Amino acid sequence: MRRNPVKSRYKRVLLKLSGEALQGPVKNLSIDPEVTAAVAQRIKTAAQLGAQIAIVIGGGNIFRGGSGQALGIDRNTGDYMGMLATTINALALQDALEKAGVITRVQTAIEMKEIAEPFIRRRAIRHLEKGRVVIFGGGTGNPYFTTDSAAALRANEIGADVLMKATKVDGVYTDDPLKNPKARRYSSISFRQALRDGLKVMDSAAFALCMDNGIPIVVFDFFKKGNIARVLRGEPVGTRVHNA
């Protein structure tokens, strides 16, 4: 793979993608092939900067675990259904990445040996060291935990330098910018201030894991062209949440 001359600031990153990142404008199409291909191209560009890239992807475009209760489904069962949804998305993204020429491995928290590797920390790190993109499916493998928690957990396990949370907004604001035009975006904020101000950066379990282990979180607009590469280069994009 061709490497760009401006290298990544980070050696190893964990990219957290929502399942909705694969969904196009047609809402009854859970995985849009064109959108998924575009996502793969953005990740390919990032990989060309030399960073080792691991990905955790959600499943909300197919089935969100907690929503199962509204359908009369037991919470545990619903969460496992959500984990399967994340694995479907992981396979779809792997297919798009490999079509783009990016060697990719999928590892799952729930063993599905016919379609993916089980999550093995040392094997995942070895794949990353060989320049492969690794996608983690199946969440944490446990109910009651979100894919935010899975992202924070895997970031810690693989020794990521940063957790990049891909969103549709350009960072963390003092208030909802869609409801309050006076809301101000933070360019940088400490974990403790985010907690004190009640800012919803990630769910509490994920946030605590990153804070306790000193892994910064960068919240950025993934859908703005070039943003992922700018984050990797260390340019001021989105909001950086860190230990003061």
NUTIMAR-664121 format. One line per 3 residues: number of its first residue (from 0); their letters; for each residue x, y, z negated of N, C-alpha, C. Coordinates in steps of 0.02 Angstrom, whole numbers. Layout:
# residues N
NUM) a) X Y Z X Y Z X Y Z ~ ... $
END
This chain:
# residues 244
0) mrr) 42 -60 0 0 0 0 44 62 0 ~ 29 111 43 68 172 47 60 212 -17 ~ 116 239 -42 115 279 -103 120 353 -85 $
3) npv) 80 393 -119 83 465 -108 144 494 -144 ~ 173 550 -117 233 577 -147 223 605 -217 ~ 164 632 -233 150 659 -299 124 602 -343 $
6) ksr) 163 583 -391 147 523 -430 98 539 -486 ~ 70 484 -512 24 490 -568 61 509 -632 ~ 28 551 -672 55 568 -739 52 508 -785 $
9) ykr) 4 463 -772 -7 406 -816 17 341 -784 ~ 45 297 -825 66 232 -800 7 185 -792 ~ -37 185 -843 -93 137 -843 -156 171 -867 $
12) vll) -211 163 -830 -273 197 -847 -331 148 -848 ~ -382 165 -887 -445 128 -887 -498 176 -861 ~ -528 159 -805 -581 199 -775 -649 169 -793 $
15) kls) -691 209 -826 -759 187 -844 -807 214 -792 ~ -840 169 -756 -889 187 -705 -958 164 -727 ~ -1008 204 -714 -1077 182 -726 -1100 139 -667 $
18) gea) -1148 95 -680 -1176 56 -626 -1208 100 -573 ~ -1235 157 -595 -1267 204 -549 -1219 233 -498 ~ -1153 227 -510 -1103 252 -462 -1107 214 -396 $
21) lqg) -1136 153 -397 -1142 113 -336 -1209 121 -303 ~ -1252 161 -333 -1321 168 -309 -1327 230 -265 ~ -1357 223 -208 -1367 279 -162 -1431 316 -174 $
24) pvk) -1451 359 -128 -1512 399 -136 -1576 357 -135 ~ -1573 298 -105 -1632 254 -104 -1632 214 -169 ~ -1676 233 -216 -1672 207 -284 -1690 133 -289 $
27) nls) -1726 106 -240 -1742 34 -244 -1685 -9 -217 ~ -1630 24 -196 -1571 -12 -173 -1519 -7 -228 ~ -1511 -60 -267 -1469 -57 -327 -1395 -46 -309 $
30) idp) -1373 -78 -256 -1303 -70 -234 -1304 -48 -161 ~ -1283 14 -150 -1282 42 -82 -1213 28 -52 ~ -1210 -10 3 -1144 -28 31 -1101 32 50 $
33) evt) -1132 84 77 -1094 143 97 -1067 181 36 ~ -1108 187 -15 -1086 221 -76 -1031 180 -110 ~ -1039 114 -113 -989 71 -144 -922 75 -106 $
36) aav) -926 78 -40 -865 86 1 -831 153 -14 ~ -870 206 -23 -842 271 -39 -809 271 -107 ~ -840 237 -156 -810 230 -222 -743 193 -217 $
39) aqr) -742 140 -177 -681 101 -168 -626 144 -137 ~ -643 187 -91 -593 231 -60 -563 279 -111 ~ -604 305 -156 -578 350 -208 -530 313 -254 $
42) ikt) -547 251 -271 -504 211 -314 -439 193 -277 ~ -444 179 -213 -384 165 -173 -337 224 -172 ~ -364 284 -163 -323 345 -164 -287 352 -231 $
45) aaq) -323 337 -286 -292 341 -352 -236 290 -359 ~ -247 229 -335 -197 177 -340 -134 195 -301 ~ -141 233 -247 -84 253 -207 -38 302 -243 $
48) lga) -63 331 -298 -21 376 -338 25 337 -384 ~ 17 272 -386 62 231 -426 36 210 -494 ~ -24 231 -512 -52 212 -577 -77 140 -575 $
51) qia) -71 106 -631 -102 41 -640 -174 53 -662 ~ -222 26 -623 -292 44 -634 -334 -16 -655 ~ -366 -10 -713 -416 -58 -735 -483 -22 -737 $
54) ivi) -536 -59 -726 -602 -29 -721 -652 -69 -764 ~ -694 -32 -800 -753 -62 -832 -813 -30 -799 ~ -859 -70 -775 -918 -44 -740 -982 -64 -777 $
57) ggg) -1029 -19 -779 -1093 -32 -811 -1140 -72 -766 ~ -1201 -82 -790 -1249 -121 -751 -1318 -89 -747 ~ -1322 -25 -766 -1387 8 -771 -1425 15 -706 $
60) nif) -1390 9 -650 -1424 12 -584 -1464 -52 -571 ~ -1448 -106 -608 -1482 -170 -599 -1526 -186 -660 ~ -1496 -184 -718 -1533 -198 -780 -1496 -169 -839 $
63) rgg) -1529 -127 -877 -1499 -98 -937 -1523 -138 -997 ~ -1476 -166 -1035 -1493 -212 -1089 -1548 -189 -1135 ~ -1541 -127 -1161 -1590 -103 -1209 -1659 -94 -1180 $
66) sgq) -1664 -85 -1114 -1729 -74 -1083 -1772 -138 -1083 ~ -1740 -195 -1095 -1778 -257 -1095 -1831 -260 -1149 ~ -1820 -222 -1204 -1868 -223 -1258 -1935 -194 -1236 $
69) alg) -1933 -146 -1191 -1995 -117 -1166 -2034 -168 -1125 ~ -2000 -219 -1100 -2032 -272 -1061 -2050 -332 -1105 ~ -2038 -325 -1170 -2052 -380 -1216 -1997 -432 -1219 $
72) idr) -1938 -414 -1195 -1881 -460 -1196 -1841 -449 -1260 ~ -1821 -502 -1293 -1781 -497 -1353 -1717 -457 -1340 ~ -1696 -416 -1388 -1638 -373 -1378 -1575 -412 -1359 $
75) ntg) -1563 -468 -1393 -1505 -509 -1377 -1506 -533 -1305 ~ -1565 -559 -1284 -1572 -584 -1216 -1564 -527 -1166 ~ -1594 -470 -1180 -1588 -412 -1136 -1517 -390 -1127 $
78) dym) -1478 -390 -1182 -1408 -369 -1177 -1367 -418 -1135 ~ -1382 -483 -1142 -1346 -532 -1101 -1365 -523 -1027 ~ -1427 -507 -1013 -1447 -492 -944 -1409 -432 -917 $
81) gml) -1400 -382 -961 -1360 -324 -941 -1288 -342 -926 ~ -1260 -388 -964 -1191 -410 -952 -1185 -444 -884 ~ -1235 -483 -866 -1235 -514 -800 -1239 -462 -745 $
84) att) -1277 -408 -758 -1283 -354 -709 -1215 -321 -698 ~ -1176 -311 -752 -1110 -281 -743 -1064 -326 -702 ~ -1073 -391 -708 -1032 -438 -669 -1050 -435 -595 $
87) ina) -1114 -428 -580 -1135 -419 -510 -1102 -357 -481 ~ -1103 -302 -518 -1072 -240 -495 -997 -248 -487 ~ -965 -285 -533 -893 -296 -528 -875 -333 -464 $
90) lal) -916 -383 -447 -903 -421 -385 -914 -378 -323 ~ -966 -336 -325 -980 -292 -268 -923 -243 -258 ~ -897 -215 -313 -841 -167 -309 -777 -203 -287 $
93) qda) -766 -263 -310 -708 -302 -288 -710 -312 -213 ~ -768 -331 -187 -776 -342 -115 -759 -278 -76 ~ -785 -221 -99 -772 -158 -65 -698 -138 -68 $
96) lek) -667 -150 -125 -596 -133 -133 -552 -176 -88 ~ -568 -241 -85 -526 -285 -44 -536 -271 30 ~ -596 -250 50 -607 -229 119 -567 -166 135 $
99) agv) -553 -125 83 -513 -65 92 -438 -79 86 ~ -421 -142 76 -350 -161 73 -319 -158 4 ~ -361 -158 -49 -336 -155 -118 -345 -224 -150 $
102) itr) -290 -254 -170 -293 -320 -202 -325 -311 -271 ~ -376 -351 -286 -418 -340 -345 -432 -407 -379 ~ -436 -405 -445 -456 -462 -484 -515 -442 -529 $
105) vqt) -562 -488 -537 -617 -478 -585 -607 -525 -643 ~ -612 -498 -704 -610 -539 -764 -674 -525 -803 ~ -703 -577 -832 -766 -569 -867 -760 -591 -940 $
108) aie) -798 -557 -983 -799 -574 -1054 -836 -639 -1067 ~ -882 -657 -1022 -918 -721 -1025 -890 -765 -970 ~ -871 -825 -986 -837 -867 -937 -882 -885 -878 $
111) mke) -859 -870 -818 -893 -886 -755 -839 -907 -706 ~ -806 -963 -720 -744 -980 -686 -751 -990 -611 ~ -812 -1002 -586 -820 -1011 -513 -815 -945 -476 $
114) iae) -827 -889 -510 -829 -824 -475 -779 -773 -501 ~ -751 -784 -561 -705 -736 -589 -662 -769 -642 ~ -607 -736 -658 -564 -759 -712 -595 -741 -779 $
117) pfi) -583 -781 -830 -602 -758 -898 -554 -702 -919 ~ -578 -659 -964 -533 -606 -987 -478 -637 -1029 ~ -417 -628 -1006 -357 -648 -1044 -311 -588 -1042 $
120) rrr) -297 -560 -1099 -261 -496 -1103 -194 -498 -1066 ~ -154 -548 -1078 -87 -551 -1047 -93 -559 -971 ~ -143 -597 -948 -152 -606 -877 -174 -540 -844 $
123) air) -219 -504 -878 -241 -440 -852 -183 -391 -845 ~ -140 -389 -896 -82 -344 -893 -35 -365 -837 ~ -27 -429 -828 17 -454 -774 -10 -433 -706 $
126) hle) -76 -439 -696 -106 -416 -633 -91 -341 -622 ~ -99 -302 -675 -88 -230 -669 -15 -215 -651 ~ 30 -251 -682 102 -241 -669 120 -259 -597 $
129) kgr) 80 -304 -566 91 -322 -496 56 -275 -448 ~ 23 -223 -474 -9 -174 -431 -80 -191 -411 ~ -110 -240 -444 -179 -258 -429 -227 -217 -472 $
132) vvi) -283 -199 -444 -337 -168 -482 -375 -223 -518 ~ -388 -214 -583 -424 -264 -622 -491 -234 -644 ~ -545 -270 -628 -612 -249 -648 -636 -295 -704 $
135) fgg) -657 -265 -759 -682 -304 -816 -758 -304 -814 ~ -788 -362 -807 -861 -369 -808 -884 -403 -872 ~ -949 -401 -883 -978 -436 -941 -974 -398 -1006 $
138) gtg) -958 -333 -1003 -955 -293 -1064 -904 -321 -1113 ~ -922 -322 -1177 -878 -352 -1228 -892 -427 -1236 ~ -946 -450 -1204 -966 -520 -1214 -1013 -529 -1272 $
141) npy) -1031 -473 -1305 -1074 -476 -1364 -1133 -428 -1357 ~ -1192 -448 -1381 -1248 -400 -1380 -1236 -343 -1428 ~ -1275 -290 -1421 -1274 -231 -1463 -1214 -185 -1450 $
144) ftt) -1173 -201 -1399 -1118 -157 -1381 -1127 -133 -1310 ~ -1115 -69 -1298 -1122 -40 -1232 -1059 -51 -1190 ~ -1064 -34 -1126 -1003 -37 -1084 -955 19 -1101 $
147) dsa) -978 72 -1134 -931 122 -1162 -885 88 -1213 ~ -916 48 -1256 -876 11 -1306 -829 -38 -1272 ~ -852 -71 -1219 -809 -117 -1182 -750 -80 -1152 $
150) aal) -762 -20 -1125 -709 19 -1095 -657 38 -1147 ~ -680 61 -1206 -633 80 -1259 -594 19 -1283 ~ -628 -37 -1291 -595 -99 -1314 -542 -121 -1264 $
153) ran) -559 -125 -1200 -511 -148 -1150 -453 -98 -1143 ~ -468 -33 -1148 -415 17 -1144 -363 6 -1198 ~ -387 -10 -1259 -341 -25 -1314 -303 -90 -1302 $
156) eig) -338 -141 -1278 -306 -206 -1269 -252 -206 -1216 ~ -261 -168 -1163 -211 -167 -1109 -159 -112 -1119 ~ -167 -72 -1170 -119 -18 -1182 -125 39 -1132 $
159) adv) -186 58 -1115 -196 113 -1068 -173 179 -1098 ~ -147 222 -1055 -125 289 -1077 -184 337 -1083 ~ -239 323 -1048 -296 367 -1049 -358 328 -1028 $
162) lmk) -416 348 -1055 -480 321 -1033 -514 376 -992 ~ -526 363 -929 -557 411 -884 -631 394 -877 ~ -674 437 -905 -745 424 -901 -774 462 -841 $
165) atk) -794 423 -790 -822 452 -729 -895 468 -738 ~ -915 530 -726 -984 551 -735 -1007 592 -674 ~ -1068 618 -679 -1094 661 -627 -1088 735 -646 $
168) vdg) -1061 749 -705 -1050 818 -727 -975 829 -735 ~ -955 893 -736 -884 909 -734 -853 918 -803 ~ -876 881 -853 -845 883 -917 -895 884 -974 $
171) vyt) -870 903 -1033 -910 905 -1094 -928 978 -1108 ~ -992 990 -1121 -1017 1059 -1131 -1041 1068 -1203 ~ -1046 1132 -1223 -1072 1149 -1289 -1146 1130 -1295 $
174) ddp) -1181 1127 -1237 -1252 1110 -1235 -1266 1081 -1166 ~ -1326 1056 -1155 -1344 1029 -1090 -1344 1085 -1038 ~ -1298 1084 -990 -1293 1139 -941 -1354 1144 -896 $
177) lkn) -1392 1089 -889 -1452 1091 -847 -1509 1128 -882 ~ -1507 1128 -948 -1560 1161 -987 -1539 1229 -1014 ~ -1475 1237 -1024 -1449 1300 -1052 -1395 1329 -1007 $
180) pka) -1412 1380 -967 -1364 1409 -920 -1304 1442 -955 ~ -1310 1454 -1021 -1255 1485 -1058 -1208 1433 -1089 ~ -1223 1370 -1077 -1180 1317 -1103 -1109 1324 -1076 $
183) rry) -1060 1314 -1119 -990 1323 -1100 -955 1255 -1097 ~ -914 1247 -1045 -877 1184 -1037 -811 1189 -1075 ~ -796 1135 -1110 -731 1130 -1143 -679 1104 -1092 $
186) ssi) -622 1135 -1090 -568 1107 -1050 -529 1056 -1091 ~ -528 1066 -1157 -494 1021 -1202 -527 1026 -1271 ~ -533 971 -1305 -565 971 -1370 -538 912 -1411 $
189) sfr) -532 920 -1476 -508 866 -1518 -565 818 -1534 ~ -547 756 -1550 -597 708 -1571 -637 734 -1630 ~ -603 763 -1679 -636 786 -1739 -686 842 -1725 $
192) qal) -667 888 -1681 -714 942 -1663 -774 914 -1627 ~ -763 866 -1582 -819 835 -1546 -867 802 -1594 ~ -839 768 -1645 -882 737 -1696 -919 790 -1737 $
195) rdg) -883 842 -1757 -913 895 -1798 -969 930 -1761 ~ -959 941 -1696 -1010 977 -1656 -1064 931 -1628 ~ -1059 866 -1643 -1110 819 -1620 -1111 810 -1544 $
198) lkv) -1053 815 -1512 -1051 809 -1439 -1051 736 -1418 ~ -1094 718 -1370 -1102 649 -1349 -1052 633 -1293 ~ -990 620 -1312 -938 603 -1263 -947 531 -1241 $
201) mds) -949 485 -1290 -962 414 -1279 -1002 391 -1340 ~ -1023 328 -1339 -1058 305 -1399 -1010 301 -1458 ~ -1036 300 -1518 -995 308 -1578 -941 255 -1586 $
204) aaf) -957 192 -1569 -908 139 -1577 -849 150 -1529 ~ -864 168 -1467 -811 181 -1417 -769 240 -1438 ~ -803 293 -1460 -769 354 -1480 -720 340 -1537 $
207) alc) -744 302 -1586 -702 286 -1645 -640 245 -1625 ~ -649 198 -1580 -592 157 -1557 -538 200 -1525 ~ -559 246 -1483 -510 289 -1449 -477 337 -1498 $
210) mdn) -517 366 -1543 -491 413 -1592 -441 379 -1639 ~ -459 321 -1665 -416 287 -1713 -350 264 -1683 ~ -351 251 -1617 -291 224 -1585 -256 274 -1539 $
213) gip) -280 336 -1540 -246 390 -1504 -249 385 -1429 ~ -303 357 -1401 -310 355 -1329 -353 413 -1307 ~ -326 461 -1270 -366 518 -1248 -420 497 -1198 $
216) ivv) -474 535 -1197 -529 523 -1150 -533 584 -1105 ~ -536 573 -1039 -547 627 -992 -616 616 -960 ~ -661 664 -972 -728 660 -942 -728 706 -881 $
219) fdf) -745 678 -823 -739 717 -761 -792 697 -710 ~ -801 740 -661 -849 726 -607 -816 681 -555 ~ -834 618 -557 -804 569 -512 -824 580 -440 $
222) fkk) -882 611 -430 -910 615 -363 -885 676 -323 ~ -847 719 -355 -815 774 -319 -752 747 -286 ~ -747 753 -221 -692 724 -184 -625 748 -210 $
225) gni) -580 701 -222 -513 718 -244 -503 723 -318 ~ -559 721 -357 -553 732 -429 -514 677 -465 ~ -524 615 -445 -490 561 -480 -414 567 -472 $
228) arv) -392 586 -413 -321 596 -401 -295 656 -441 ~ -335 708 -446 -315 767 -483 -307 751 -557 ~ -352 711 -584 -346 690 -654 -281 651 -665 $
231) lrg) -267 605 -620 -207 565 -626 -143 606 -621 ~ -145 659 -582 -87 703 -576 -78 749 -636 ~ -127 748 -680 -123 790 -739 -149 861 -729 $
234) epv) -186 872 -675 -215 938 -663 -274 949 -710 ~ -290 1012 -725 -345 1027 -772 -414 1015 -741 ~ -437 954 -747 -502 934 -719 -545 908 -776 $
237) gtr) -608 929 -779 -654 904 -830 -634 924 -900 ~ -646 879 -947 -631 892 -1018 -587 836 -1045 ~ -533 856 -1078 -489 807 -1110 -504 806 -1185 $
240) vhn) -521 747 -1211 -535 738 -1282 -477 700 -1312 ~ -448 726 -1366 -385 699 -1390 -378 711 -1465 ~ -328 678 -1495 -311 692 -1564 -273 757 -1568 $
243) a) -292 800 -1614 -260 866 -1620 -188 858 -1644 $
END
